[in-house]
Amino acid sequence: MRERADAEAIAMTGFTLTDLERALAARACASPEESYTARLVADPQRAAKKFGEEAVEAVIAGATGDRAALVSESADVLYHLLALLLARGVPLDEVMAELEGRTGRSGLAEKAARTREGVRAPQVNPSSQGGRS
Ligand SMILES: N=c1c2ncn([C@@H]3O[C@H](COP(=O)(O)OP(=O)(O)OP(=O)(O)O)[C@@H](O)[C@H]3O)c2ncn1[C@@H]1O[C@H](COP(=O)(O)O)[C@@H](O)[C@H]1O
């Protein structure tokens, strides 16, 4: 029941990562005294470090099965990932295009296509725009 209620609440929000990306871009030029985003964008190394810290916290929440913490930490991860992308001049659209290029091919098929030495086998899906790292 709880999970169904959560799903209904999620369906009601129209807020997207693109909305958040726009909000961060608007804050990036603010004073670092006024904006946490501006601090991160001014210092990509710090943005990367914070992203890593938040990712680890999400890992712990996921491993322990703490649902509320996983939601909260996932929000931190997404925020910090967008801040890192902004700091490094990578538009979210570029990441989405990378993901779109992976559609139509199972992750397991891609994994199986790799050689044991880690050398990438030729891509067999013509719709795929690029490989995975
Ligand atoms: N979504 C977020 C968001 N999520 C997390 N955080 C901040 O991320 C920080 C990380 O949490 P920590 O506990 O690690 O913070 P900390 O220990 O104080 O951080 P450090 O001193 O280690 O850098 C906190 O200060 C949170 O407030 C966020 N800060 C901003 N946003 C969004 O960005 C918008 C602009 O924010 P500002 O740039 O601060 O105006 C906001 O309106 C929000 O929409």
The ligand as an SDF file (V2000), in Angstrom:
LIG
                    3D

 44 47  0  0  0  0  0  0  0  0999 V2000
   18.4420   20.1100   -4.9930 N   0  0  0  0  0  0  0  0  0  0  0  0
   19.2770   20.7870   -4.3880 C   0  0  0  0  0  0  0  0  0  0  0  0
   20.0980   20.1940   -3.3720 C   0  0  0  0  0  0  0  0  0  0  0  0
   20.1780   18.9500   -2.8770 N   0  0  0  0  0  0  0  0  0  0  0  0
   21.1310   18.9700   -1.9420 C   0  0  0  0  0  0  0  0  0  0  0  0
   21.6590   20.2150   -1.8120 N   0  0  0  0  0  0  0  0  0  0  0  0
   22.6860   20.6820   -0.9040 C   0  0  0  0  0  0  0  0  0  0  0  0
   23.7800   19.8130   -0.9790 O   0  0  0  0  0  0  0  0  0  0  0  0
   24.5560   19.9700    0.2140 C   0  0  0  0  0  0  0  0  0  0  0  0
   25.1760   18.6340    0.4970 C   0  0  0  0  0  0  0  0  0  0  0  0
   24.8290   18.1250    1.7340 O   0  0  0  0  0  0  0  0  0  0  0  0
   25.9380   17.9010    2.8430 P   0  0  0  0  0  0  0  0  0  0  0  0
   25.2280   17.4270    4.0560 O   0  0  0  0  0  0  0  0  0  0  0  0
   27.0350   17.0610    2.3060 O   0  0  0  0  0  0  0  0  0  0  0  0
   26.3840   19.4120    3.0030 O   0  0  0  0  0  0  0  0  0  0  0  0
   27.6170   20.0610    3.6530 P   0  0  0  0  0  0  0  0  0  0  0  0
   28.3020   19.1100    4.5560 O   0  0  0  0  0  0  0  0  0  0  0  0
   27.1490   21.3630    4.2100 O   0  0  0  0  0  0  0  0  0  0  0  0
   28.4860   20.3090    2.3360 O   0  0  0  0  0  0  0  0  0  0  0  0
   30.0270   20.6120    2.2150 P   0  0  0  0  0  0  0  0  0  0  0  0
   30.3430   21.6990    3.2100 O   0  0  0  0  0  0  0  0  0  0  0  0
   30.7480   19.3150    2.4480 O   0  0  0  0  0  0  0  0  0  0  0  0
   30.1890   21.0700    0.7820 O   0  0  0  0  0  0  0  0  0  0  0  0
   23.6100   20.5720    1.2580 C   0  0  0  0  0  0  0  0  0  0  0  0
   24.0470   21.8840    1.5450 O   0  0  0  0  0  0  0  0  0  0  0  0
   22.2690   20.6060    0.5540 C   0  0  0  0  0  0  0  0  0  0  0  0
   21.4890   21.7290    0.8840 O   0  0  0  0  0  0  0  0  0  0  0  0
   21.0470   20.9990   -2.7130 C   0  0  0  0  0  0  0  0  0  0  0  0
   21.2230   22.3140   -3.0090 N   0  0  0  0  0  0  0  0  0  0  0  0
   20.4460   22.8520   -3.9840 C   0  0  0  0  0  0  0  0  0  0  0  0
   19.4820   22.1400   -4.6570 N   0  0  0  0  0  0  0  0  0  0  0  0
   18.6810   22.7850   -5.7300 C   0  0  0  0  0  0  0  0  0  0  0  0
   19.4150   23.8580   -6.2560 O   0  0  0  0  0  0  0  0  0  0  0  0
   18.6610   25.0540   -6.1690 C   0  0  0  0  0  0  0  0  0  0  0  0
   19.5910   26.2280   -6.0120 C   0  0  0  0  0  0  0  0  0  0  0  0
   20.2860   26.1240   -4.7710 O   0  0  0  0  0  0  0  0  0  0  0  0
   21.3950   27.2070   -4.4480 P   0  0  0  0  0  0  0  0  0  0  0  0
   22.4000   27.1250   -5.5210 O   0  0  0  0  0  0  0  0  0  0  0  0
   21.9900   26.8230   -3.0960 O   0  0  0  0  0  0  0  0  0  0  0  0
   20.7170   28.5290   -4.4070 O   0  0  0  0  0  0  0  0  0  0  0  0
   17.7310   24.8240   -4.9870 C   0  0  0  0  0  0  0  0  0  0  0  0
   16.5940   25.6550   -5.0540 O   0  0  0  0  0  0  0  0  0  0  0  0
   17.3810   23.3660   -5.1890 C   0  0  0  0  0  0  0  0  0  0  0  0
   16.3930   23.2630   -6.2070 O   0  0  0  0  0  0  0  0  0  0  0  0
  1  2  2  0
  2  3  1  0
  2 31  1  0
  3  4  1  0
  3 28  2  0
  4  5  2  0
  5  6  1  0
  6  7  1  0
  6 28  1  0
  7  8  1  0
  7 26  1  0
  8  9  1  0
  9 10  1  0
  9 24  1  0
 10 11  1  0
 11 12  1  0
 12 13  2  0
 12 14  1  0
 12 15  1  0
 15 16  1  0
 16 17  2  0
 16 18  1  0
 16 19  1  0
 19 20  1  0
 20 21  2  0
 20 22  1  0
 20 23  1  0
 24 25  1  0
 24 26  1  0
 26 27  1  0
 28 29  1  0
 29 30  2  0
 30 31  1  0
 31 32  1  0
 32 33  1  0
 32 43  1  0
 33 34  1  0
 34 35  1  0
 34 41  1  0
 35 36  1  0
 36 37  1  0
 37 38  2  0
 37 39  1  0
 37 40  1  0
 41 42  1  0
 41 43  1  0
 43 44  1  0
M  END
$$$$
